[in-house]
Amino acid sequence: MSRRGSSCTGRCRTSFRSCSSGTWTGRVPAARRARRRTQPRRRLPSPEATREALGRLTRGAPTILGRDLVDSETVRFNKYLDLLIKWNSKHRIIGSTDPTWLADHLLLDSLVFLHVIPPTVKCLVDIGSGAGLPGLPIKIVRPDIRMLLVESRQRRASFLKTAVRELELVDVEILSERVLSVPSRWRKAFDVAVARCAGDVESTLKLGLGFVRTGGMVAVSGPPDPCGVKIGRYTVVQLPGGRTRSFVVDSA
């Protein structure tokens, strides 16, 4: 069917286009534009809730790290938490703005990666970093690690650039590319690749192995059980509050 002069009536189910009486406008329908304008911003949590979340983080971190957070780390985590909440109130970059959930399920969970990656790691790539998880929490407590954050979605990549600047982190690069389109100079260039996995674990492991040099490793968190994992090694780490976090680890 021709796009011009067609006899189509009503709304056409095509991306980014609408039609009326056969006239293709190439515009988003007015009703949809109105909905976008009237969508309310997510309510910001109270300062008390944010302080309590930071307290949970500072109390939970020693269980994972084996030491207390130093003042500079606490300041950076506070700024990072604030950035996550403010950005998510306008742009949905994470699943919730509840500070307690952020502290428990994002920040502390990210630090647990340090239980499965070698302490000698010098350079690390975070695949599908999203809002910087787990890469930025790891960087805050291990500033010696050089890091590449790979995130293809522009809005999240913009957040990462803002966070790295606001947190005054050095030796962190952000690459706004799909994982399969990453330039060859980054291939086989890292000691460790990490990822929070919500999909196919085996595929994520294989993608990660493309980034690590011989003798390096890939650590993927998220699989609820080892069923169906044909490669790699499954391990479970205990978290503060009685929760657990599972990982699949594989070596190059």
Helices and strands as residue ranges (DSSP letters): E 19-20, E 23-24, H 30-38, H 47-65, H 71-90, H 99-101, I 102-108, H 109-111, G 112-115, E 123-127, H 135-141, E 146-150, H 154-166, E 172-175, G 179-181, G 184-186, E 190-196, H 201-209, E 212-221, E 233-238, G 240-242, E 244-251
